Amino acid sequence: LDTAQQKFGTASLLLDGTGDDLSLAASSDFGFGTGDFAVEAFIRPTAITVLDTIFDFRTANPEVALVISINSSGQIVVNVNGSNVITGGSLSINTWAHIAVSRVSGVTSLFVDGTRVGSAYTDTNDYGSTKPLKIGSAIGGNAFAGYIDEVRISKGVGRYANAASITVPTTEFVVDTNTQLLLHFNGIDGSTNII
């Protein structure tokens, strides 16, 4: 945790881009099946390299699972089963951005700072009953350098309909029945205890 930067609260997660990440064991929390889901966070890259991974739900490569990364042009890339299915947006280093990937009724959309970017993806994939989750790197590397705050994984609801724009959250998320994971990254500077 680092108190020098935060979107909300007292701190955020700082990753150095050379192997730092959070790894969560396989769980039904991340097995979206064919239902609606949303994966979102605020991110503040300190560098943008070849393919910096923010979220990786795979156990192998390739696999029918979500991988959300930043390419060398600063665009968000949504990859499923080895194919880039949505690419869009434009991130800048040292600037906070809200990113959200949301599936509603079989259509997956990517939102960056409230605007839907890239093409909507007709998404009939079965994402399985259990998946692991890595935050800040992929199973093969590609680590993210920068800050991450307010991670929320939702299952059973897409949160963001397939609209041209959404309202970017202005306060910390609150837990509800569809929230499977919520990380505020609040705490003491330098702590590795993530609640």
N, C-alpha and C positions, 0 to 999 in steps of 0.2 A: 504494500500500500504506500502511496505517496500523497502527502497533504499539499504539495506544491500545486497540484492540478486536480480539479474536480468539476463535474457538471452540476451535481447537486451534493449536498451533504458535506462531509469533512475531508474526503480523500477519494482517490480512484486507484485502479490497478495499473501499475507501471510494468511494462514488459520491455526487455532490452533488445529483442530482435535476434538473439543468438541462442535461443533454446528455452527461454522462460515460457511457461504456459500453465494453465489450470487443466487438470485431467479429471474427469468424472467418470466413474465406472458405468458400464452398460446398465440401463434402467428403463423400465416401461414409461418413465416420465418423458423420455426422448424418442419413443417409438410412436411416430405419428400415424402409422397405418395409412389409410386412405382419407383420413379426416382432415379437418381444418387445423391450422397451426399458425403461430407467429413467432419469429425469432428476431430480437431487436436489441440494440445497445446504442450508447453514445461512444464514439471513438475519436481519438485525437492522435493521428500518426505523427511521429517525430522524424520519420524517414519513410520513403516509398521506394521499394526495390522491385524485384521481378514478380513475385506473387506472394503477398503477405497475407497469411490466413488468419481470419478472425474467429470463425466457427468451423469445426470439422466433426461431423456426426458418423464418420466411417469407422469400421473395424478392419477394412482391407481397401485396396485400391486396384481397380475401380469397384464401386459398390453403389447400389441404389440408396443413396444418402446425400444429404445436403453438405456442401462445402461452400463457405462464403469467404471471399478473399478480396484483396485490392491488387489490381494489376499495375504494371509500371507506368501507366498513364494516369493513375489515380482513380480509375473507375472501379466500382464494386462489381465483382463477378460471382454469379450464382452457378454452381456446377452440380450436376446430378449424374452419377454413373459415368464419370469421365468426360461428360460433354458440358460445355458452357451454355446454359439455357437462357440466362439473362445477363446483360452487361450494360452498365450505365452509371450516370452520375459523374461527379468530378470532385474528388477530395483534395484538400491542400494540407501540407504539413503544418503542424502547430495550430490547427483550427479544429474545434469540436464539430462533429457532424452526427446527426441521428440517422441510423440505418435500420431498416425493417424489411424482412422478407415474410410475406403473408400469403397463405393459401386459403381462399374462400370458394367453396363450391367447385373445386377442381380447377381453379385458376390461381396461379401463383404470380404475385407482383413484387417488385422491388421498389422501395421508397428511400430516397436520400434527401434529408432535410425537408421532408413533407411532400416532395414531388415524386410521382411515379416516373421511373426512368427505365429505359430499355423496353422491350416488348413484353406484354403479358404472356405467361407460359401456360399452355394447356397441360395441366399436371394431374395425370391419372395414376401416378406412381404409388405403390404401396411401400411406405418407408419402414415397414416392419413393426414388430411389437416391442422390441428393445433395441436401444442404440447407446453407445457411449458418447461423450462430448469432450472435445478439446477446445479450449478458449485460448487463442493467441498463437496457435501453430497448427500445422497439419500432421498427420501420422508420418509423413515423410520429410518433415522439416518446414520450410517456408514460414519462418516465424515473423510475427508482427512486432514492430518497434513503435511504442507509444503508450498512450493511456486508454483505458476502457472503463466506462462507468455505466451503471444502471442496465445491467443485463437482465432481460426478461424472456423466458421461454414459456410459451402458452400452447396448450394442447386442447383441441376440441372447439377452439374459436380462433378465427383468423385475425381478429381485432380490427384490421384495416380492410374495408371493402375495396373492390376493384375500381377505385375512383382515380381521377387524375391527380388528386392531392389529398393529403391527410393533415390533421393538426398535430404538430410536433409537441410531445409532452413538455410541460413547463415546470413540473415538480417530480419528485421521486415517485416511482410506481408504488401501488398498494396491492397487496396480495388479494386474489379472489379465487374462486373455485377452479378456474382454468389455468392458474399460474403454477407451472411445474418447477420453475427455478427463478429466483429473484435475488440478484446480487447488487447491493448498494455500494459495496467496497468502502464503507465507512470504517474508520478505526485510527489506530496510532501510526504515525509515520514510520515506515520501515518494517511494519508488521507483516508476517507471512500467514497470519491467522485470518482466513476469509470466512465470514459468517454468512 
